[in-house]
Amino acid sequence: MADTSVPSQLALDDNPDAPEIFVDAFSGFFRLNGNLRITFDAARTSHAANPPGPLTRRVVLRLVMPDPTVENLARQLVAYYDALRAQQQPPPVTAGPMTMQ
């Protein structure tokens, strides 16, 4: 099998048009074939009714991340929140190993 990893020293193209998605919670996750699949949801209501309602939860994002990326993210999040609890400056976020999808 060919090596499909992308060196982390590649320049980051910060796309200003990349979508930003707000989520209220994660609905669940599972691991398959070396990837963690996370489903996120947000509260929604129908504005077609008068009065608007009822509130429902709607899946708004399904995120798939390879295991090394999940591990790197988890380490950085733990370090960030540990620093916040200690009321110190959070450590800088660094890019971890990436893979081509």
N, C-alpha and C positions, 0 to 999 in steps of 0.2 A: 504494500500500500504506500502511496506517495505521501511525503511529508507536506501537510497543508497548513502548518503553523505559520503565523505572520510575525516577523520580528517586532518586539515591542518598541524598538528604537525608530520605527517608521514615523514620519510626521503625521500629526493628527489634523485632519481636515474638519474643522469645526463648522459643520453645515448649519447656517442660520435657519434653514427651512425644515430641519428635523422636527418631527412632531413631539409635543410635550403632552403627556397624558396624566391627568389627575386620577388617583385611585383613593378610595376610602379604606380598603382592606384587601387582603389576599384571600381568595376563596379556597385555595388548596394548592398542593404541588405534588409531583411525583418524578421519579428518576427513570429514564429509559435510554439505553444505548449510550451511556456516558454523558447524558445531558439532563439538567434539572429543568423541569417545565413547571412554571408558576402561573396560576390564573389569578387575575386581580379583578375587583369589582368596585362599583361606585353607586351611590344612591341616586335614583332617577324618579321623576314624576311625569305624568302626562299633563300637558298644558292644554290639551284639546277639551278636557272636561271643565265644567264650571261649578264648583271651585276645583282647582287643580288637585290631582291626587289619584290614587294613593301612592305613597313612596314604595319603590321596589328596588332590589339590588340587581344590577345588570353587569354582566361580564364586559369589561372595557379593554382588557389587554391579556394576551397570553405571551409570556416571555420564555424563551428557551435559551439556556446558557450552558456551555460545556463545563464539566467538572472543575478544571483548573481555574476558570474565570470565577465560578461560584466560590471556590476556596479563597481566592484572592480578595473578592468582594467581602466575604464574611470576616476575614482577618482585618481588613481596613475598617469595616463598620464597628467591629468590637473595639479596635484601638481608638477610633473616633469617639465613641460613647464612653469609654474608660477615661479619656482625656477630659471630656465634658463633665463627667462626674467628679473628677479631681479638680475641676475649674482651672484647667490649663489650656493653653492654645492647642487645638486639635492637630495631630500630625498631618503633614501634607499627603494628599492622595497621589499615588503613583500608579502608572499603567502596569498591568500585569500581562501575562502571556495571552495572546489573542489567537483565534483560529478563524480560518475562512469558512463561511457557511455556504 
